[in-house]
Amino acid sequence: MHQGIVAGDDAIMDTPLPRLATISGADEVDQAIATLVLAFGTDPVARWMYRDPQRYLVYFGRFIRAFAGRAFSTGTAWCVEGNLGAALWLPPGVKPDADAIASILDESLPRDVLADVNTMFVEMTAYHPHNPHW
């Protein structure tokens, strides 16, 4: 799906619009995850956790799946045609897979970094909203 936009010279440009991602094909899920891995490639927190580029590429997609992958099964994952963007939203009452996150982090992070990441998650939990939220 595209939406026409008028440019400065009155020419029409096609702009891809976001749409709900489907889980019927693993390709779309994999492509959305890969898009997010690229998008977070320079994110300060993601790269603080995964300082080594190889570890980042190997593990961060798994982390995303554990953290927000349930968006695909709840129908709240969005993508942009051509893998130009993706967003995974967890609706109220749907939580990340805490066991999978812990397992991935334990497997993928050096012990000193893991200790700091665990401290960060404790702090995040202290400030996390208690009422239903997205």
N, C-alpha and C positions, 0 to 999 in steps of 0.2 A: 504494500500500500504506500502510495506517495502523495504528498501534498504539494501543490504548486505554490511557489513563493515568487513574488515580483521582486526582481533585483533592481539596483539603482538605474540601470539602463532599460527598465521595463521588460527585460527578457524573463521568461519563465524558467525556473530551475526546479528540477525534481529533488525533493528532500525526503529521504526515508523517514517513516514514522515508527515510533515504538509500537510493538504488538505483544500480546501474550505469547510466551514461549510454550511449546508443546512438549510433552514428555513421551509422545508416541514413538519418537525416534531418538535414540541415544545421541545421534550426531548433533542435534540442536542443543542438548544439554552440554555436551562436550565443547561445542563451539562457544556457548555462553560462558562457560567456566574459563576457557582459554582467553576470551575477550577480557574477562575480569582479571586474570593473571597479568595480562599485558597492561591493563589500566592501573593496577596497583604496583607496577614495576618500579616506580619511583616514590611510592607512598612511604613517608618516614616511619610509620609504625610497622608496616609489613617488612620493610627492609631492615629495621632494627631487630625484628625477630629473626629474619632470614638474611643475615649479612652476606653470606656466601651466595653468589648468583646461581650456582649449580643447585644448591639446596633449595633456594627460592623456587627455581623452575621445577624441581622434582616434587616439592611438597606443598607449595602454596595452593595449588588447585585442589588438592585433597582437603586442605584446611577450609577453603571456601565451601566445598561440598558439605563438610561437617557443620560449618557455621551457619550457612544459609541455604543449603541445597533443598531443604524441605519446601522452599518456595515453588519448586517445580510441581510437587504433588498437590500443593494447595491452590495452584492456579494463580500465583502471585509473582511469577517470574516474567520479566519483560526482556525483549531483545529488539534490536534494530536490524533490519534486513542488511545483509552483507557483513554481518559481525562488526558493525560500527559501534555498538554499545550494548550493554546489558545491565539489568538491575534486578536484584533478588530481594523481595520484601517478605518478611515473616509476619503474618497477620496476628492479631491478639490471640493469646493462648498457644501459639506455636513457638516452640523454643529450639535453639540450636541443639545438635546432638553432642551433649557435653562429654559423654564417654568416648565418642570418636575423636573429638577435639583433643581430649587429654592423651589419648593413644597416639595420635599423629604428632603432637608436640613432644611427647616423651621420646618418640622414635627419631624425631628430626632435629631437635635443638640440642646444642651443647648444654651441659648441666648448669653453668653459670647463667646462660641466657634463659634457660627454662625457669630457673628460680625467679629471675626478674619478671618474666612473662606471667608466671603464676601470681606474683605480687600485684602486677597490673590488673589481672582478672579479679582478684579480691577487691581491689579499689573500685573497679568498674561495678562490681556487684553491689557495693555499698551505696553507690549513687544511682543504681538502676531503678526506673520507675516501678512502683508496686501495682499500680492500676493497669488495666488492659491498654495496650498500645501497639503501634506498628513499629 
